[in-house]
Amino acid sequence: MVVGKVIAFDPPYIYARTFQMANIDEPLCQVTYSSEEKNGGTEINLTIENAIETAPHRGLFAPIKRAVF
């Protein structure tokens, strides 16, 4: 289960929320979806902040401050 709160909502340009998996011990992160007109189309950005990158098969858990896709 995922828990969190909406922290920004300005359709159709931005939607941001906090995000946390309720069934595992991890810190709260922020997920932001934003859009903008670009070259006659729409560019969609996904930004994830303060997430934990996991590689359980290697036992690694590393913080990610910010990732933009």
C-alpha positions in Angstrom: 0.0 0.0 0.0 1.2 3.5 -0.8 0.5 6.5 1.5 1.0 10.2 0.9 -0.5 13.6 0.4 -1.1 15.9 -2.6 1.2 18.9 -2.2 0.7 20.7 -5.5 -2.1 20.5 -8.1 -2.3 22.9 -11.0 -3.9 21.0 -14.0 -2.7 20.4 -16.5 0.8 21.6 -15.6 1.7 20.1 -12.3 0.8 17.3 -9.9 3.0 16.6 -6.9 2.6 14.3 -3.9 4.5 12.7 -1.2 4.9 8.9 -1.5 5.8 6.2 0.9 5.3 2.4 0.8 3.4 1.5 4.0 4.7 -2.0 4.2 8.4 -1.3 4.2 10.6 1.0 6.3 11.6 3.8 3.9 11.6 7.6 4.2 8.9 9.8 2.6 9.8 10.9 -0.9 8.2 13.4 -3.3 7.0 12.6 -6.8 6.2 15.5 -9.2 4.7 15.2 -12.6 4.9 18.4 -14.7 4.1 19.2 -18.3 5.0 22.0 -20.7 4.4 22.8 -24.4 7.5 22.1 -26.4 8.1 21.9 -30.2 4.4 21.7 -31.0 3.8 18.9 -28.5 3.8 18.3 -24.8 6.8 17.3 -22.7 6.1 15.4 -19.5 8.6 15.3 -16.7 8.7 12.9 -13.7 10.8 14.1 -10.8 11.4 11.9 -7.8 13.1 13.4 -4.7 14.5 11.7 -1.6 13.9 8.2 -2.8 15.8 5.0 -1.8 17.4 3.1 -4.6 17.4 -0.6 -3.8 19.3 -3.6 -5.1 18.1 -6.2 -2.7 19.9 -9.0 -4.5 23.2 -7.2 -3.5 22.0 -5.9 -0.2 22.4 -2.3 -1.2 20.3 0.6 -0.2 21.4 4.1 -1.4 19.6 7.4 -1.1 18.7 9.3 -4.3 18.4 13.0 -3.7 16.8 13.8 -7.0 16.1 12.0 -10.3 14.4 13.5 -13.3 13.0 11.3 -16.1 
